[in-house]
Structure formats: C-alpha cells, structure tokens
Amino acid sequence: MTAFDDALGARFGEARVGRNVRLAPFTTFRVGGQADYLIETRCSDEIVDALRIARGANVPVTVLGGGSNVLVADAGVRGLVVRTRGGEVVRIDATRVRADAAVTINGLVRWTINHGAAGLEAWAGTPGTVGGAIYGNAHFGGRLIGDLVESVRVADRAAAAAELPASAMAFGYDRSRLQTSGEILLSAVFRVSEGEPASLRATARASLAFRKRTQPLETPSAGCIFQNPAPGLDVVPEGIPWSAGALVDRAGLKGAAVGAARVSPAHGNFIVNEGAATAADIRRLIEKCRAEVRDRFGVALRDEIVYVGDWGLGIGD
Ligand SMILES: Cc1cc2nc3c(=O)[nH]c(=O)nc-3n(C[C@H](O)[C@H](O)[C@H](O)COP(=O)(O)OP(=O)(O)OC[C@H]3O[C@@H](n4cnc5c(N)ncnc54)[C@H](O)[C@@H]3O)c2cc1C
C-alpha cells in the first residue's frame, strides 16, 4: 500500500477506494479502459478532500460527472478519477437556486418544476451533471446554460475553494473558464423566476419530444461530437447550414463506420457505439469525418467531445 492508498482509505473507507476500475460503464458511450483509482464522492467536501489527498501525493485527478460528453481512452486513466455523485438542490430565495455539481441536469429540472421555479425546464433530457454542463457551457435550442448562472463555487487543484461571479467564468459557446483553469465545480447558483408547474412541465415534455425526434437515443453515444462552425472563425460554403451535423451529412458520411462505431444515420453529429466499439474506433471515425469535411468544404471542425485518459500511444492505423 502506498501513502496515497492509505490516505484515501483513511478518508473514504477502504471499501470505497476503487482500484483498476473499468470506466466504460460510467460513460454514455460505454467505452474506456480502467482508472488506476476511482472514488465516488457524495458531496462537495469529499471532492475537496479527494483533491487535497491527490495533490499531497502528486497524483493526477480526472473528474467525471455523468460521462456523457467524454471519450475515455482504451488504455484508461492514470491516477485518480473522481466520479461526482449525490448532492442537493436548495432554494436560496424567490429568484435563485443552488445545485451541487453532481446533481444531474434532469434532477435539477425536475426539482425546479416541482418547486414552481422557471428557467431550466427546457433543459429536460440533457444527460449529465451540473458540473459537466458548466464545464462545457451546455447548449440547447440556441441557449447556453451559462446564461442562467449567477455565481459558482469552485476548488482549484490545490483544493482551495472560491466563489466566482458568472462574469468571471469566461462563458462562451462550448467554453468556460474551467477548461483552462483546471478548477473543479462544486456548486452553481442559477437564476429562476416564478412559474406554474403545469406549464413548466409542458415545456420540459416538448424538449424531450424534440430530442426523441432528432437524436438516436436508443444507442450509446456522447451527444454531439463536433462544435458547430462559428461566424468569425469559420467559412461555410453557401447553401450548407452552419451546423457540424449538416457538414458531415453533406460529406456523405452518415452511416460511415469504423469497427462498431458508426456516424448515426439519424444525426450527422452523433457517433453511436453499435455494441463492441473501442475508443480507438470512435476516435478514428471522428478523424475521418474531420478530414473529409475539411477536404470537401474547407471547414476545420473542432471537438465538442472531451478526450479523457491515456491517449499517449495515439490511435494507430
Ligand atoms: C444523447 C445525448 C444528448 C446530448 N444533448 C446535449 C445538448 O443538447 N446540449 C449539450 O450541450 N450537450 C449535450 N450532450 C452532451 C452532454 O450531455 C453535456 O455535455 C453534459 O453537460 C456533460 O455533462 P457530464 O456530467 O456528463 O460531463 P462528463 O462527460 O462527465 O465530463 C465532461 C467534461 O466536464 C468535466 N467535468 C465534469 N464534472 C465537472 C466538475 N464538477 N468540475 C469541473 N469539470 C467537470 C470533465 O472532467 C470533462 O472534461 C448530450 C449527450 C448525449 C449522450
């Protein structure tokens, strides 16, 4: 046992310290190798303690929320994976609610609807947690979740916690400060208004129905692979929508496959795992799509998905 093992066991209890744990079941893609260590935290204090212990032992930390926007390498993740779980939602006052990072977006939507708090209902059906949504500034129907955030509580890699106003979060399309600072979200305060649960529920149902119509929800995926092209950064040929899915589609790649990874025939920006795909299969298919769209339309698609773990040896040929 190393000092790191000892410290994890002393804080979390030996039974909660996972070693060589397969991560595939914790991702919506259902792929990915083993974490050297895995702790499932139950509250913000546990996240901070895990960060402190890892820092003390110079062990790298990777945070997983719902695993719905990641591609975990087949070789797995070195160091400690903190999988955030549990957490709660509290109403601060009539116009604000606070949600812990591990609360699922669907749980937050349900909570706000049941408490007559309007603002988040259209996000029904978004997989993952508050932490993952803030990290990537999740978007739906042209709106960004960061627009609803008033402030956040984060911890840096040395486990020092701080409150930040939304204005310090550098929110943009698919962007937040967390991507460059390495800080871990502990909780977020969302602005809400008074709402009638029945009408909020109707909005949530409409979002769910839209997703069901437009997304391949029966097969494992990680949602959209690429960011949509952006005016000012990209030039999209006339007649093609400014959408990554449309570009992949027009490049003739819907249905294209590498191993058991396939570009969804229903949505050009989704890759689905038809059963036995490896992370390398999926990554090769991503690179194939990127190369063909660049060659045909001159657009360099940027990743929305986050590559996690040990990709050091590349994806081979
Ligand atoms: C079917 C389907 C539909 C989807 N639809 C949408 C959609 O409409 N809009 C959209 O924006 N996305 C969508 N996604 C993608 C995904 O749901 C979102 O990106 C979601 O916000 C990711 O949250 P997560 O908890 O699963 O993050 P994870 O996948 O676990 O992690 C993603 C990144 O966030 C980081 N992270 C996670 N928690 C924290 C934390 N507490 N602090 C700091 N960093 C953290 C991770 O380290 C990683 O880098 C969809 C995915 C699927 C599978």
PDBQT file of the ligand as one rigid body, heavy atoms in Angstrom, charges set to zero:
ROOT
HETATM    1  C1  LIG A 401     -27.970  11.727 -26.034  1.00  0.00    +0.000 C 
HETATM    2  C2  LIG A 401     -27.164  12.942 -25.659  1.00  0.00    +0.000 A 
HETATM    3  C3  LIG A 401     -27.691  14.204 -25.870  1.00  0.00    +0.000 A 
HETATM    4  C4  LIG A 401     -26.955  15.357 -25.536  1.00  0.00    +0.000 A 
HETATM    5  N1  LIG A 401     -27.509  16.587 -25.743  1.00  0.00    +0.000 NA
HETATM    6  C5  LIG A 401     -26.792  17.689 -25.400  1.00  0.00    +0.000 A 
HETATM    7  C6  LIG A 401     -27.348  19.002 -25.591  1.00  0.00    +0.000 A 
HETATM    8  O1  LIG A 401     -28.473  19.165 -26.004  1.00  0.00    +0.000 OA
HETATM    9  N2  LIG A 401     -26.593  20.067 -25.290  1.00  0.00    +0.000 N 
HETATM   10  C7  LIG A 401     -25.317  19.924 -24.801  1.00  0.00    +0.000 A 
HETATM   11  O2  LIG A 401     -24.659  20.941 -24.545  1.00  0.00    +0.000 OA
HETATM   12  N3  LIG A 401     -24.770  18.708 -24.601  1.00  0.00    +0.000 NA
HETATM   13  C8  LIG A 401     -25.477  17.595 -24.877  1.00  0.00    +0.000 A 
HETATM   14  N4  LIG A 401     -24.930  16.357 -24.677  1.00  0.00    +0.000 N 
HETATM   15  C9  LIG A 401     -23.585  16.246 -24.127  1.00  0.00    +0.000 C 
HETATM   16  C10 LIG A 401     -23.565  16.168 -22.588  1.00  0.00    +0.000 C 
HETATM   17  O3  LIG A 401     -24.800  15.729 -22.107  1.00  0.00    +0.000 OA
HETATM   18  C11 LIG A 401     -23.243  17.517 -21.968  1.00  0.00    +0.000 C 
HETATM   19  O4  LIG A 401     -22.026  17.989 -22.458  1.00  0.00    +0.000 OA
HETATM   20  C12 LIG A 401     -23.194  17.421 -20.437  1.00  0.00    +0.000 C 
HETATM   21  O5  LIG A 401     -23.228  18.717 -19.920  1.00  0.00    +0.000 OA
HETATM   22  C13 LIG A 401     -21.940  16.709 -19.922  1.00  0.00    +0.000 C 
HETATM   23  O6  LIG A 401     -22.075  16.535 -18.521  1.00  0.00    +0.000 OA
HETATM   24  P1  LIG A 401     -21.428  15.292 -17.768  1.00  0.00    +0.000 P 
HETATM   25  O7  LIG A 401     -21.683  15.444 -16.329  1.00  0.00    +0.000 OA
HETATM   26  O8  LIG A 401     -21.865  14.022 -18.382  1.00  0.00    +0.000 OA
HETATM   27  O9  LIG A 401     -19.883  15.552 -18.056  1.00  0.00    +0.000 OA
HETATM   28  P2  LIG A 401     -18.766  14.442 -18.319  1.00  0.00    +0.000 P 
HETATM   29  O10 LIG A 401     -18.981  13.819 -19.649  1.00  0.00    +0.000 OA
HETATM   30  O11 LIG A 401     -18.643  13.553 -17.147  1.00  0.00    +0.000 OA
HETATM   31  O12 LIG A 401     -17.474  15.381 -18.378  1.00  0.00    +0.000 OA
HETATM   32  C14 LIG A 401     -17.319  16.318 -19.448  1.00  0.00    +0.000 C 
HETATM   33  C15 LIG A 401     -16.187  17.273 -19.051  1.00  0.00    +0.000 C 
HETATM   34  O13 LIG A 401     -16.629  18.014 -17.916  1.00  0.00    +0.000 OA
HETATM   35  C16 LIG A 401     -15.678  17.878 -16.860  1.00  0.00    +0.000 C 
HETATM   36  N5  LIG A 401     -16.404  17.917 -15.600  1.00  0.00    +0.000 N 
HETATM   37  C17 LIG A 401     -17.416  17.123 -15.188  1.00  0.00    +0.000 A 
HETATM   38  N6  LIG A 401     -17.815  17.478 -13.939  1.00  0.00    +0.000 NA
HETATM   39  C18 LIG A 401     -17.002  18.516 -13.583  1.00  0.00    +0.000 A 
HETATM   40  C19 LIG A 401     -16.898  19.332 -12.412  1.00  0.00    +0.000 A 
HETATM   41  N7  LIG A 401     -17.675  19.133 -11.320  1.00  0.00    +0.000 N 
HETATM   42  N8  LIG A 401     -15.971  20.323 -12.389  1.00  0.00    +0.000 NA
HETATM   43  C20 LIG A 401     -15.152  20.528 -13.462  1.00  0.00    +0.000 A 
HETATM   44  N9  LIG A 401     -15.195  19.793 -14.580  1.00  0.00    +0.000 NA
HETATM   45  C21 LIG A 401     -16.118  18.802 -14.634  1.00  0.00    +0.000 A 
HETATM   46  C22 LIG A 401     -14.997  16.542 -17.112  1.00  0.00    +0.000 C 
HETATM   47  O14 LIG A 401     -13.728  16.480 -16.485  1.00  0.00    +0.000 OA
HETATM   48  C23 LIG A 401     -14.908  16.528 -18.624  1.00  0.00    +0.000 C 
HETATM   49  O15 LIG A 401     -13.794  17.273 -19.054  1.00  0.00    +0.000 OA
HETATM   50  C24 LIG A 401     -25.664  15.210 -24.977  1.00  0.00    +0.000 A 
HETATM   51  C25 LIG A 401     -25.141  13.918 -24.732  1.00  0.00    +0.000 A 
HETATM   52  C26 LIG A 401     -25.885  12.792 -25.054  1.00  0.00    +0.000 A 
HETATM   53  C27 LIG A 401     -25.317  11.430 -24.754  1.00  0.00    +0.000 C 
ENDROOT
TORSDOF 0
